[in-house]
């Protein structure tokens, strides 16, 4: 017996979504807490569509089945709560955040109901003998409190999950690609609960702007995609309407180069995009937060320009890099966010070694003859082996762009295609970095 009107609980895609939420719930619950029998696929579907649909409508169950009555009781308390509207700001018509909020709600609900006193020899699923009609029973009041606490747990996670989903969508802005996070929901929940991720996303908001949404440069090509119309005589690109003209008129327009043609373009090819980010001890505080936010924005730029992207942190040694190919997936955005957020500032500084490692990374993968760009973000005044680095950059056909935070490095100024000193760490300076080399 189902409790939501208009939702076919036996429809395979709907059933599959409920099963995925229950599987996720089992992974989220701590070891001592078992998944209660009443938190089944049907109830997961009820919770999911209560969050996903703008106006879910309950169907009063005409049955004595205790489990269905308990489902109805919990769903009715959930839909009557004022906290639900706060969550639904982020979940309506959004599969990712609805799944996140559903799993977190069920996790918290299971833990709360497991704390409720149980009659001897019974469990929580057998306590609903009175059913939803007995609104003043102690059990009903306990369930209402449990639902409120579970909604409160889901509220902040849903908000953060929406921020992460929006970040993923911004990576695909201006392209036909649609990034989905449905296959990494557990990772999204972990990130949504991470304080460092929250700080990073807040910092990213302060520097993002429509001006920073780099558009790919286009070049004309008869084999490209349709971009508009123009006049000319290229028969291969002639518009279909011109073919309907009388033969003589068509020849006249052809001779005068006045035929209506499809204008076709392709994206200009770029070299690789590499971000080197100093994580030495002197970068603690606002410096590392600003630099991480800039690195995320630079990753967005690389994706929009269809460039291979590398990010490597370094102090006295280079740390393992993060790589994104020209085709990005939702899981790449999640892993990138996780990779950036977990880094802590500590250690010394060796800029020469970091640049040489970046050069080796660039040369290790086959590439076009296009120039690659290395963005170095540091506050280090470390000596740099100028001749060695210059030869390495030339060998890799790479340009160095340096961003000095509160400092100056004469060696890097000599080596760099562009050199910038950041002192305010604000949006304006961030945009200058994001546009470097364009």
Secondary structure, DSSP 8 states (H G I E B T S, - for coil): ---BTT--TTSHHHHHHHHHHHHHHHHHS-TT----TTS-HHHHHHHHHHHHSTT--B----S--HHHHHHHHHHHHHHH-THHHHHHHHHTT-HHHHHHHHHHHHHHHHHHHHHS---TT--GGG--SS-TT-TTSHHHHHHHHHHHHHHHHHHHHHHHHHHHHHHHHHHTTTSS-----GGGHHHHHHHHT-HHHHHHHHHHHHH--GGG-----EEEEEEEEEEEEEEE--GGGB-GGGGGS-HHHHHHHHHTT-EEEEEEEEE-----EEEEEE-SGGGTTHHHHHHHHHHHHHHHHHHHTT--EEEEEESSSB---EEE-SS--HHHHHHHHHHHHT----S---HHHHHHHHHHHHHHS---SS-EEEEEEE-------HHHHHHHHHHHTEEEEEEEES---HHHHHH-SEEEEESS-SHHHHHHHHTTT-
